[in-house]
Amino acid sequence: MSGAGKVSLVGAGPGDPGLITAKGLALLQVADVVVHDRLIAEQLLTHVRPDALVINAGKRRGDHLMSQEEISALLVEHGTAGKRVVRLKGGDPFVFGRGGEEALALAAASVPFEVVPGVTSAIAAAAYAGIPVTQRKVAANFAVVTGSEDPSRAASGVDWDALARVDTLVVLMGVETLPSVVGALTTAGKPPDTPVCVVEWGSTPQQRSVSADLATVVERVADAGLRPPAVTIVGQVAAMRDELRWFDTSPLFGKRVLVTRTRQQASALSALLASRGAVPVELPVIAVEPLDSAATLDRALAEISAYQWLVFTSANGVGLFFDGLTARGLDARALGGVRLAVIGPGTARALQEHGIKDDFMPESYVAEALASGLAPLLSAGDRVLLPRAEGGRSVLIEELQKAGASVDEVLLYRARPGEDVAERAKDVFAEGVDAVTFASSSTVRGLVDALGGDPAAVNGCAVACIGPVTAETARGLGVRVDAVGEEYTIPGMVDALEGWFARQAS
Ligand code: SAH
């Protein structure tokens, strides 16, 4: 694209991919060029358009890291070329992120830019450790300082005497210089028994922390072997972690959880797992293979006004159906007055992406409930169009026919094995998996096939299924099922898995 180029300096948040802002995410999804730091949640990049240019500015190029001048020049270059550029920076772009320098370079080159603030690690790493940076009657102010300027050097330029008087002091980039920071604060009169907490990789599944006081923290951090990235919180609030610890006590914290959905569908589940502290391990055991449905789809669309209901049982089905409309130069208006039924909220959301609200969704998100809920809404002779995957369950069609409807199936796709799935499955299980998630029967079949028909590796893990039908498929293939969601949705499955781990721990 050319013309209206713009560079957006976007805060990626501290690590948990769910902590990017809605505005930042929207920009990331449409960007032509993404220039990102080293310290950003890897998973955020799954939202980038497949054809976008992605540049890791934190990676070694030949024999050197990209310099700040090179990064600024890159932003100016792509901005001038009319691209939509997202400069994705860890935490907040203007908090020790050198975002200010990049903005100055863009302003000097007259390249339009905007700043999308982010959740800074200074506050978020503390929060994820259970530490509020301010607290009534305890801390009425806080300061954020860089520890990268060694306080033991005379020319450090940081007024440590003043900082020693601040209620809560948060030090970024200060692991190596921790001894001199502690020394400077103690010399300035900060009491040695002041609580201190150092949080490494805050808000990620690797989060570790050390709680101590000014007198002991250096030794304790060395013993624990904490390394950057870490923030150090100095002040009475640091002691509140004892009571307010919440993230690293979550039952899923640090657990490696296998995500078996298609690559396109994995990210929502992965983000949800990451936000509970789990490590999502993506192994797409199936891929969507579109079938040649041109003729049946043409026929159905030609007489779409003769149908009373259009029924979708998967988000994939919605996506491919609308691709079919688009390919024919049509859009949602082609559907006229036909009513729409969906099997559950994921499918409903896929419809909403096309600006359409469903007319019916069952209380329970399985084919039986869809059929029995839809049946009373049908009159004899009604026609139902059912675009879905090959091998879908017959119960839906049979029940709707019993209710007097005639049902036309359009087979849009089939689930085929994911790429190199057998080899990757072996590697993944060898590295260690704590739990396996199945969001559909086809993923169960896909994984068990990939394992040569032997479910032993799966049975060595906790197993969660999205609903009773998937669980039945699993049991039929010799897979033990530990957790099934009360609500048959992705969040319902994650809740159930979390509950299972909680019960194991108690
Ligand atoms: N702009 C960023 C800070 C960049 S400087 C922000 O607003 O968060 C890099 C420093 O940030 C690291 O040395 C470390 O002190 C801190 N940091 C970044 N991510 C962190 C994380 N997940 N946990 C702890 N500290 C983190």
Boltz pocket constraint, residues with backbone or C-beta under 6 A from the ligand:
constraints:
  - pocket:
      binder: B
      contacts: [[A, 14], [A, 15], [A, 39], [A, 89], [A, 90], [A, 91], [A, 92], [A, 93], [A, 94], [A, 95], [A, 96], [A, 97], [A, 119], [A, 120], [A, 121], [A, 122], [A, 125], [A, 171], [A, 172], [A, 173], [A, 174], [A, 199], [A, 200], [A, 201], [A, 202], [A, 203], [A, 204], [A, 228], [A, 229], [A, 230], [A, 231]]
      max_distance: 6.0
